[in-house]
C-alpha cells in the first residue's frame, strides 16, 4: 500500500466516523428533547393514547378522590409495556411530588397477586380530573358505575406555564 492509498483510506475512515458521530449526536439530542418534554409534563398525546387503551379494555369505572379507577380485562406488561390480556385494576390519581402535581397511573394485575403494582408518572402539572356523563343527569351524580357509561367525557385540566387551564377530553362509545 502506498502512502497516498493510506492517506485516502484514513480520510474515508475519518468521514465515516464523523458521519456516525453526527447520527449518534442527533439521536441523543432527540432523546434529550423527549426527556425534557416528559419532565415539563408535555406528554398529552401519550396520555390520551394510554387512557384510550385503558378504557377500551375497561369494564367498570369509579371516581376516587382526585382521580378514578377502572377494572379492565387487559393492562400493560411491566417490563415491555406491551398489552397483556390479564384482568387488572387501574387507577389514575393526582399526587404532589416535590411541589409539583403529577398524574400517576397505578396498575395491579388481579390474576397474579404476587406481581407488584406498576406505578408510573404519566404527566406533570395536572390540576384536576373531571368525569361528566352525557345525556343522563342521574348517572352524572354517581361515583361508581358497574359498566362504562355509554356517553361520557373525562377532562384532564392542566396548568400550563402561563397558569392557563387546558383540558383534554376522552369520549366514550356513542359520543
C-alpha positions as CSV (number, residue, x, y, z in Angstrom):
1,X,0.0,0.0,0.0
2,X,1.4,3.4,-0.9
3,X,1.4,6.5,1.2
4,X,-1.3,8.0,-1.0
5,X,-3.6,5.0,-0.6
6,X,-3.0,5.0,3.1
7,X,-4.0,8.7,3.3
8,X,-7.1,8.2,1.2
9,X,-8.1,5.2,3.5
10,X,-7.6,7.4,6.6
11,X,-9.7,10.2,5.1
12,X,-12.5,7.8,4.3
13,X,-12.4,6.3,7.8
14,X,-12.5,9.9,9.2
15,X,-15.5,10.8,7.1
16,X,-17.4,7.6,8.1
17,X,-16.5,8.2,11.8
18,X,-17.7,11.8,11.6
19,X,-21.0,10.7,9.9
20,X,-21.6,8.0,12.6
21,X,-20.9,10.6,15.4
22,X,-23.3,13.0,13.7
23,X,-26.1,10.4,13.6
24,X,-25.5,9.4,17.2
25,X,-25.4,13.0,18.3
26,X,-28.8,13.7,16.6
27,X,-30.3,10.6,18.2
28,X,-29.2,11.6,21.6
29,X,-30.4,15.2,21.1
30,X,-33.8,13.8,20.2
31,X,-33.9,11.6,23.3
32,X,-33.0,14.7,25.4
33,X,-35.8,16.7,23.8
34,X,-38.3,13.8,24.7
35,X,-36.9,13.6,28.3
36,X,-37.3,17.4,28.6
37,X,-40.9,17.2,27.3
38,X,-41.8,14.5,29.8
39,X,-40.2,16.4,32.6
40,X,-42.0,19.5,31.6
41,X,-45.3,17.5,31.5
42,X,-45.9,17.9,27.8
43,X,-46.9,14.3,27.2
44,X,-50.6,15.0,26.3
45,X,-50.6,12.7,23.2
46,X,-49.1,9.8,25.3
47,X,-51.7,10.5,28.0
48,X,-54.5,10.3,25.5
49,X,-53.3,7.1,24.0
50,X,-52.8,5.4,27.4
51,X,-56.2,6.4,28.7
52,X,-58.0,5.4,25.5
53,X,-56.3,2.0,25.7
54,X,-57.3,1.6,29.3
55,X,-61.0,2.5,28.6
56,X,-61.0,0.2,25.5
57,X,-60.4,-2.7,27.9
58,X,-62.4,-1.4,30.9
59,X,-65.4,-3.0,32.5
60,X,-66.2,-0.6,35.4
61,X,-65.4,3.0,36.3
62,X,-65.3,4.6,39.8
63,X,-64.5,8.2,40.9
64,X,-62.0,8.2,43.7
65,X,-60.9,11.4,45.4
66,X,-58.7,13.3,42.9
67,X,-58.8,10.6,40.3
68,X,-60.6,7.5,39.1
69,X,-60.2,3.7,38.9
70,X,-61.1,1.1,36.4
71,X,-61.3,-2.7,36.3
72,X,-60.1,-4.0,33.0
73,X,-59.5,-7.2,31.1
74,X,-56.1,-6.1,29.9
75,X,-53.2,-3.9,31.0
76,X,-49.5,-3.2,30.4
77,X,-46.7,-5.7,31.0
78,X,-44.3,-4.2,33.5
79,X,-41.1,-4.8,31.6
80,X,-42.2,-4.4,27.9
81,X,-45.1,-2.1,28.3
82,X,-47.0,-4.2,25.8
83,X,-50.6,-5.0,26.2
84,X,-51.2,-8.2,28.3
85,X,-54.7,-9.7,28.4
86,X,-54.9,-10.3,32.2
87,X,-57.5,-8.8,34.5
88,X,-56.3,-5.8,36.3
89,X,-57.2,-2.8,38.4
90,X,-56.0,0.6,37.0
91,X,-56.1,3.8,39.0
92,X,-55.3,7.4,37.9
93,X,-54.5,9.8,40.7
94,X,-53.0,13.3,41.1
95,X,-50.2,13.5,43.7
96,X,-47.9,16.3,44.6
97,X,-44.3,15.3,44.3
98,X,-41.5,17.9,45.1
99,X,-44.0,20.7,44.9
100,X,-45.4,19.7,41.5
101,X,-48.7,18.0,40.6
102,X,-48.2,14.7,38.8
103,X,-50.8,12.4,37.2
104,X,-49.8,8.9,38.4
105,X,-51.1,5.6,36.9
106,X,-51.2,2.6,39.1
107,X,-51.9,-0.9,37.7
108,X,-52.2,-4.2,39.6
109,X,-52.8,-7.5,37.7
110,X,-55.5,-9.2,39.8
111,X,-54.8,-12.6,38.2
112,X,-51.3,-12.6,39.6
113,X,-51.3,-11.2,43.2
114,X,-47.6,-11.9,43.7
115,X,-46.8,-9.4,40.9
116,X,-46.1,-5.9,42.3
117,X,-48.1,-2.8,41.5
118,X,-46.9,-0.9,38.4
119,X,-46.7,2.8,39.1
120,X,-45.8,5.4,36.5
121,X,-45.7,9.2,36.4
122,X,-47.8,9.9,33.3
123,X,-47.9,13.7,33.1
124,X,-46.9,16.8,35.2
125,X,-49.0,19.8,36.1
126,X,-52.4,18.2,36.2
127,X,-54.7,20.3,38.3
128,X,-57.8,18.1,38.4
129,X,-59.7,15.3,36.7
130,X,-63.4,15.7,35.9
131,X,-65.8,13.0,34.7
132,X,-69.0,14.0,33.0
133,X,-71.7,11.5,31.9
134,X,-73.6,13.0,29.0
135,X,-77.4,12.8,28.4
136,X,-78.0,11.3,31.9
137,X,-78.2,13.7,34.8
138,X,-78.8,10.9,37.4
139,X,-75.8,8.9,36.2
140,X,-73.7,12.1,36.3
141,X,-74.2,12.2,40.1
142,X,-72.9,8.7,40.6
143,X,-69.4,7.9,41.8
144,X,-69.4,4.3,40.7
145,X,-70.6,2.6,37.5
146,X,-71.0,-1.2,37.1
147,X,-70.4,-0.8,33.4
148,X,-68.7,2.0,31.5
149,X,-71.3,4.8,30.7
150,X,-72.5,5.0,27.1
151,X,-71.6,8.6,26.8
152,X,-69.0,10.3,29.0
153,X,-66.1,12.8,28.9
154,X,-63.1,12.8,31.1
155,X,-61.3,16.2,31.4
156,X,-57.7,16.4,32.5
157,X,-57.3,20.0,33.5
158,X,-53.7,21.2,33.2
159,X,-51.9,24.3,34.3
160,X,-49.5,25.5,31.6
161,X,-46.5,27.7,32.1
162,X,-48.8,30.8,32.0
163,X,-51.1,29.2,34.5
164,X,-53.9,28.9,32.0
165,X,-56.0,25.7,32.3
166,X,-56.0,23.2,29.4
167,X,-58.4,20.3,29.0
168,X,-58.2,17.1,27.1
169,X,-61.5,15.2,26.7
170,X,-61.9,11.5,26.1
171,X,-65.2,10.5,24.6
172,X,-66.6,7.1,25.2
173,X,-68.8,5.0,22.9
174,X,-71.8,6.8,21.5
175,X,-70.4,10.3,21.8
